[in-house]
Structures are given as structure tokens and as C-alpha cells.
Amino acid sequence: ICTPLFPGYFLIIASVANVGKNIGFLSASASKAALHQSLQLDSSNNLADITAKAGSQAIFASLVGTTCGIGLSTLIGSDFKSVA
């Protein structure tokens, strides 16, 4: 969102955004296994079911986010100054 406002700093902004995204992905991946194990019932081996359902929810959330982003971009249009 900031890159149209500062086109000369595109590489720096994109690099910082990518580092932040990867840190978030790493922390989510590290805690996901422990979270799934905590949701597992003691007497059954349903960890695969929990992991599959969590993956489905993540894909659905990604699709909702993409849809909201597309809707927001149609409202904003090509005028990047309306973002600020």
C-alpha cells in the first residue's frame, strides 16, 4: 500500500514487508503443531482430521481476504492518493 506513495523506496519497502511476512509465517508454523496437539482428544488419533480442517479454514480465510482486497481495490480505483 505504501509503495505508490514512495516509489523511490520500493525495494526497501518490499524487502521489509517480505521479512515481516516470513517472520509471521515462521511463528505461525512453529505454533501450529502445538495448537493442533492441544485440540486432539486424548483417547483418539484425530490429529490428521484437525490438521485437515485447519487447512481448509486457512484456505477459506485466504479466499475471503482476497475477495475483500479485490472489492477494496475496485472502490479505491487507480487513484493511490485516496489510500493515504
TORPA-4810 file (N, C-alpha, C, O; in nm, 3 decimals):
<nodes>
NODE_1_0.083_-0.119_0.000_0.000_0.000_0.000_0.087_0.125_0.000_0.049_0.226_-0.058_I
NODE_2_0.202_0.119_0.063_0.288_0.237_0.073_0.375_0.259_-0.050_0.424_0.370_-0.071_C
NODE_3_0.396_0.158_-0.131_0.489_0.173_-0.242_0.447_0.277_-0.345_0.535_0.343_-0.400_T
NODE_4_0.318_0.295_-0.377_0.284_0.403_-0.471_0.313_0.542_-0.414_0.337_0.637_-0.489_P
NODE_5_0.310_0.554_-0.283_0.335_0.684_-0.222_0.484_0.717_-0.220_0.522_0.834_-0.223_L
NODE_6_0.568_0.614_-0.215_0.714_0.632_-0.212_0.778_0.542_-0.317_0.843_0.443_-0.281_F
NODE_7_0.764_0.571_-0.445_0.815_0.480_-0.549_0.967_0.467_-0.548_1.020_0.365_-0.592_P
NODE_8_1.037_0.566_-0.498_1.182_0.557_-0.492_1.232_0.459_-0.388_1.346_0.414_-0.394_G
NODE_9_1.147_0.426_-0.293_1.184_0.333_-0.185_1.116_0.197_-0.201_1.095_0.126_-0.103_Y
NODE_10_1.081_0.163_-0.325_1.007_0.039_-0.348_1.082_-0.083_-0.296_1.024_-0.167_-0.227_F
NODE_11_1.208_-0.094_-0.328_1.285_-0.212_-0.290_1.297_-0.225_-0.139_1.287_-0.336_-0.086_L
NODE_12_1.317_-0.115_-0.070_1.328_-0.119_0.077_1.194_-0.158_0.140_1.189_-0.242_0.229_I
NODE_13_1.086_-0.096_0.093_0.954_-0.126_0.149_0.916_-0.271_0.121_0.865_-0.339_0.210_I
NODE_14_0.940_-0.318_-0.002_0.908_-0.456_-0.036_0.992_-0.554_0.046_0.942_-0.659_0.086_A
NODE_15_1.117_-0.522_0.070_1.204_-0.610_0.148_1.157_-0.620_0.293_1.151_-0.729_0.350_S
NODE_16_1.124_-0.506_0.352_1.077_-0.506_0.491_0.944_-0.580_0.502_0.922_-0.654_0.597_V
NODE_17_0.855_-0.561_0.404_0.727_-0.632_0.405_0.748_-0.783_0.391_0.678_-0.860_0.457_A
NODE_18_0.841_-0.824_0.308_0.868_-0.966_0.289_0.929_-1.028_0.414_0.894_-1.140_0.451_N
NODE_19_1.019_-0.957_0.481_1.076_-1.007_0.606_0.967_-1.023_0.711_0.962_-1.124_0.781_V
NODE_20_0.879_-0.924_0.722_0.769_-0.933_0.819_0.675_-1.048_0.788_0.630_-1.117_0.879_G
NODE_21_0.646_-1.070_0.661_0.559_-1.181_0.621_0.623_-1.314_0.658_0.556_-1.404_0.709_K
NODE_22_0.753_-1.328_0.633_0.820_-1.453_0.664_0.833_-1.478_0.814_0.825_-1.592_0.858_N
NODE_23_0.852_-1.374_0.891_0.854_-1.390_1.038_0.717_-1.437_1.088_0.708_-1.525_1.173_I
NODE_24_0.612_-1.377_1.034_0.477_-1.420_1.071_0.449_-1.563_1.031_0.390_-1.639_1.108_G
NODE_25_0.492_-1.602_0.911_0.473_-1.740_0.865_0.550_-1.837_0.952_0.499_-1.944_0.986_F
NODE_26_0.672_-1.803_0.988_0.754_-1.891_1.071_0.693_-1.910_1.210_0.688_-2.022_1.261_L
NODE_27_0.647_-1.801_1.270_0.588_-1.814_1.404_0.456_-1.890_1.400_0.425_-1.965_1.492_S
NODE_28_0.378_-1.871_1.293_0.253_-1.946_1.281_0.279_-2.093_1.260_0.211_-2.178_1.318_A
NODE_29_0.378_-2.126_1.178_0.410_-2.267_1.153_0.463_-2.335_1.278_0.433_-2.452_1.303_S
NODE_30_0.542_-2.263_1.356_0.600_-2.323_1.476_0.495_-2.351_1.582_0.504_-2.451_1.654_A
NODE_31_0.397_-2.266_1.591_0.296_-2.285_1.696_0.178_-2.370_1.650_0.098_-2.414_1.732_S
NODE_32_0.166_-2.393_1.520_0.051_-2.468_1.467_0.049_-2.613_1.517_-0.057_-2.663_1.553_K
NODE_33_0.162_-2.679_1.519_0.167_-2.819_1.563_0.126_-2.832_1.709_0.051_-2.923_1.745_A
NODE_34_0.176_-2.743_1.792_0.139_-2.749_1.935_-0.009_-2.720_1.955_-0.073_-2.781_2.041_A
NODE_35_-0.062_-2.628_1.879_-0.204_-2.596_1.890_-0.289_-2.715_1.848_-0.388_-2.748_1.914_L
NODE_36_-0.252_-2.780_1.739_-0.329_-2.895_1.692_-0.321_-3.010_1.792_-0.420_-3.081_1.813_H
NODE_37_-0.207_-3.030_1.853_-0.195_-3.136_1.953_-0.279_-3.106_2.077_-0.330_-3.197_2.142_Q
NODE_38_-0.292_-2.978_2.111_-0.374_-2.944_2.227_-0.522_-2.964_2.200_-0.600_-2.986_2.293_S
NODE_39_-0.562_-2.957_2.073_-0.703_-2.979_2.038_-0.736_-3.126_2.020_-0.854_-3.162_2.012_L
NODE_40_-0.636_-3.211_2.013_-0.655_-3.353_1.992_-0.716_-3.417_2.117_-0.676_-3.387_2.229_Q
NODE_41_-0.811_-3.504_2.095_-0.871_-3.578_2.207_-0.769_-3.680_2.258_-0.691_-3.735_2.181_L
NODE_42_-0.772_-3.704_2.388_-0.673_-3.794_2.448_-0.688_-3.938_2.400_-0.588_-4.007_2.381_D
NODE_43_-0.810_-3.983_2.381_-0.829_-4.124_2.353_-0.827_-4.158_2.203_-0.821_-4.276_2.168_S
NODE_44_-0.830_-4.060_2.117_-0.835_-4.092_1.974_-0.717_-4.028_1.900_-0.650_-3.938_1.951_S
NODE_45_-0.696_-4.077_1.782_-0.588_-4.025_1.698_-0.651_-3.940_1.586_-0.650_-3.981_1.470_N
NODE_46_-0.703_-3.826_1.622_-0.770_-3.742_1.524_-0.687_-3.619_1.486_-0.743_-3.518_1.443_N
NODE_47_-0.556_-3.628_1.501_-0.470_-3.514_1.469_-0.474_-3.482_1.319_-0.467_-3.366_1.281_L
NODE_48_-0.484_-3.584_1.235_-0.492_-3.561_1.090_-0.621_-3.488_1.055_-0.621_-3.400_0.968_A
NODE_49_-0.731_-3.523_1.120_-0.858_-3.454_1.094_-0.852_-3.308_1.135_-0.900_-3.220_1.063_D
NODE_50_-0.792_-3.281_1.249_-0.779_-3.144_1.297_-0.691_-3.063_1.202_-0.723_-2.949_1.169_I
NODE_51_-0.581_-3.122_1.159_-0.490_-3.052_1.068_-0.558_-3.026_0.934_-0.540_-2.918_0.877_T
NODE_52_-0.634_-3.121_0.883_-0.704_-3.103_0.756_-0.809_-2.993_0.766_-0.822_-2.910_0.675_A
NODE_53_-0.884_-2.992_0.875_-0.987_-2.889_0.892_-0.926_-2.751_0.911_-0.981_-2.651_0.865_K
NODE_54_-0.813_-2.745_0.980_-0.745_-2.617_0.997_-0.693_-2.566_0.862_-0.698_-2.446_0.836_A
NODE_55_-0.645_-2.655_0.778_-0.601_-2.617_0.645_-0.716_-2.565_0.560_-0.700_-2.467_0.486_G
NODE_56_-0.831_-2.629_0.570_-0.949_-2.583_0.496_-0.993_-2.446_0.544_-1.030_-2.361_0.463_S
NODE_57_-0.989_-2.423_0.673_-1.026_-2.292_0.727_-0.927_-2.185_0.683_-0.966_-2.071_0.656_Q
NODE_58_-0.799_-2.219_0.675_-0.699_-2.123_0.630_-0.719_-2.086_0.484_-0.704_-1.969_0.447_A
NODE_59_-0.753_-2.183_0.401_-0.780_-2.155_0.260_-0.904_-2.068_0.245_-0.906_-1.975_0.165_I
NODE_60_-1.007_-2.098_0.322_-1.129_-2.017_0.317_-1.102_-1.874_0.361_-1.151_-1.779_0.298_F
NODE_61_-1.024_-1.857_0.468_-0.990_-1.722_0.514_-0.908_-1.647_0.410_-0.923_-1.527_0.393_A
NODE_62_-0.820_-1.718_0.341_-0.741_-1.656_0.235_-0.829_-1.610_0.120_-0.809_-1.502_0.065_S
NODE_63_-0.927_-1.691_0.084_-1.019_-1.653_-0.023_-1.105_-1.534_0.017_-1.130_-1.446_-0.065_L
NODE_64_-1.149_-1.530_0.142_-1.226_-1.415_0.189_-1.140_-1.290_0.187_-1.187_-1.183_0.147_V
NODE_65_-1.016_-1.301_0.230_-0.925_-1.187_0.228_-0.898_-1.137_0.087_-0.892_-1.016_0.063_G
NODE_66_-0.880_-1.230_-0.007_-0.859_-1.192_-0.147_-0.982_-1.122_-0.203_-0.971_-1.023_-0.274_T
NODE_67_-1.100_-1.173_-0.170_-1.224_-1.112_-0.216_-1.240_-0.972_-0.160_-1.279_-0.880_-0.231_T
NODE_68_-1.209_-0.955_-0.033_-1.216_-0.821_0.028_-1.115_-0.727_-0.035_-1.144_-0.609_-0.056_C
NODE_69_-0.996_-0.777_-0.066_-0.894_-0.695_-0.130_-0.936_-0.651_-0.269_-0.913_-0.536_-0.308_G
NODE_70_-0.996_-0.741_-0.343_-1.044_-0.705_-0.477_-1.156_-0.603_-0.467_-1.160_-0.507_-0.544_I
NODE_71_-1.247_-0.624_-0.371_-1.354_-0.526_-0.352_-1.302_-0.389_-0.312_-1.351_-0.287_-0.360_G
NODE_72_-1.204_-0.388_-0.225_-1.145_-0.261_-0.182_-1.072_-0.192_-0.296_-1.078_-0.069_-0.308_L
NODE_73_-1.005_-0.269_-0.379_-0.933_-0.208_-0.491_-1.028_-0.151_-0.595_-0.995_-0.052_-0.661_S
NODE_74_-1.146_-0.210_-0.611_-1.243_-0.151_-0.704_-1.302_-0.023_-0.648_-1.337_0.067_-0.725_T
NODE_75_-1.312_-0.012_-0.517_-1.362_0.113_-0.457_-1.258_0.224_-0.465_-1.292_0.339_-0.491_L
NODE_76_-1.132_0.189_-0.444_-1.026_0.288_-0.447_-0.993_0.328_-0.590_-0.970_0.445_-0.620_I
NODE_77_-0.991_0.229_-0.679_-0.957_0.255_-0.818_-0.808_0.275_-0.836_-0.727_0.221_-0.760_G
NODE_78_-0.773_0.353_-0.936_-0.631_0.373_-0.966_-0.574_0.497_-0.898_-0.457_0.530_-0.918_S
NODE_79_-0.655_0.566_-0.820_-0.608_0.686_-0.751_-0.545_0.645_-0.619_-0.614_0.625_-0.519_D
NODE_80_-0.412_0.633_-0.618_-0.344_0.583_-0.498_-0.343_0.688_-0.387_-0.314_0.653_-0.272_F
NODE_81_-0.372_0.813_-0.415_-0.374_0.915_-0.311_-0.496_0.900_-0.219_-0.497_0.954_-0.109_K
NODE_82_-0.598_0.828_-0.264_-0.714_0.805_-0.180_-0.685_0.703_-0.070_-0.763_0.689_0.024_S
NODE_83_-0.573_0.631_-0.082_-0.534_0.535_0.021_-0.482_0.608_0.144_-0.509_0.567_0.257_V
NODE_84_-0.407_0.714_0.123_-0.344_0.787_0.234_-0.443_0.864_0.316_-0.405_0.930_0.412_A
</nodes>
